[in-house]
Amino acid sequence: MAEKTELLEEDEKIVEIELERWRGFENHPFKVRADSQMIELQESIRKYGILNPLIVRPKKDGCYEIISGH
């Protein structure tokens, strides 16, 4: 998938990023649990895609760390 970029303001943009490039925020205070709700969420994402955007920051290795929207 090619990255799609839409300029919002000088220092903000919307970018579509492949799932494989997402990384969790290791010290995030909210923990993601592999439970039945997570399975339902995964099925919803497969069916409808991401409905709410994530906020990420780029990492040096070319991946993106998820800050908000886990």
C-alpha positions as CSV (number, residue, x, y, z in Angstrom):
1,M,0.0,0.0,0.0
2,A,1.4,3.4,-0.9
3,E,1.3,6.0,1.7
4,K,-1.5,8.6,1.2
5,T,-0.8,12.0,2.7
6,E,-3.1,14.9,3.2
7,L,-1.7,18.1,4.5
8,L,-3.7,19.6,7.3
9,E,-1.4,22.3,8.8
10,E,2.2,22.9,8.3
11,D,3.3,20.2,10.9
12,E,0.2,17.9,10.7
13,K,-0.8,15.3,8.2
14,I,-3.0,12.3,7.7
15,V,-1.1,9.2,6.4
16,E,-2.3,5.7,5.7
17,I,0.3,3.2,7.1
18,E,0.5,-0.5,6.7
19,L,-0.5,-2.5,9.8
20,E,2.9,-4.2,9.9
21,R,4.5,-0.9,10.6
22,W,2.5,-0.1,13.8
23,R,4.1,-0.6,17.2
24,G,2.5,-0.4,20.6
25,F,3.6,2.3,23.1
26,E,5.6,0.1,25.5
27,N,5.0,2.3,28.6
28,H,1.4,3.3,27.8
29,P,-0.7,3.4,31.0
30,F,-3.6,1.6,29.3
31,K,-2.9,-2.1,28.6
32,V,-4.3,-4.0,25.6
33,R,-5.7,-7.3,26.6
34,A,-6.1,-10.4,24.4
35,D,-9.7,-11.1,25.5
36,S,-13.1,-11.6,23.9
37,Q,-13.5,-7.8,23.3
38,M,-10.2,-7.7,21.5
39,I,-11.3,-10.6,19.2
40,E,-14.5,-8.7,18.5
41,L,-12.5,-5.5,17.7
42,Q,-10.2,-7.4,15.3
43,E,-13.2,-8.9,13.5
44,S,-14.7,-5.4,13.2
45,I,-11.5,-4.0,11.8
46,R,-11.3,-6.8,9.2
47,K,-14.9,-6.1,8.2
48,Y,-15.1,-2.3,8.4
49,G,-11.6,-1.1,8.6
50,I,-10.4,1.5,11.2
51,L,-13.2,3.9,11.9
52,N,-11.4,6.2,14.3
53,P,-7.9,7.4,13.4
54,L,-4.8,6.6,15.5
55,I,-2.3,9.1,16.6
56,V,1.2,7.8,16.0
57,R,4.8,9.1,16.0
58,P,7.5,7.9,13.7
59,K,10.3,5.8,14.9
60,K,13.9,5.6,13.5
61,D,13.3,2.1,12.2
62,G,10.6,3.3,9.8
63,C,7.7,2.0,12.0
64,Y,5.2,4.1,13.9
65,E,4.5,4.0,17.7
66,I,0.8,4.2,18.6
67,I,0.2,7.1,21.1
68,S,-3.6,7.1,21.1
69,G,-6.3,4.9,19.7
70,H,-5.1,1.5,20.8
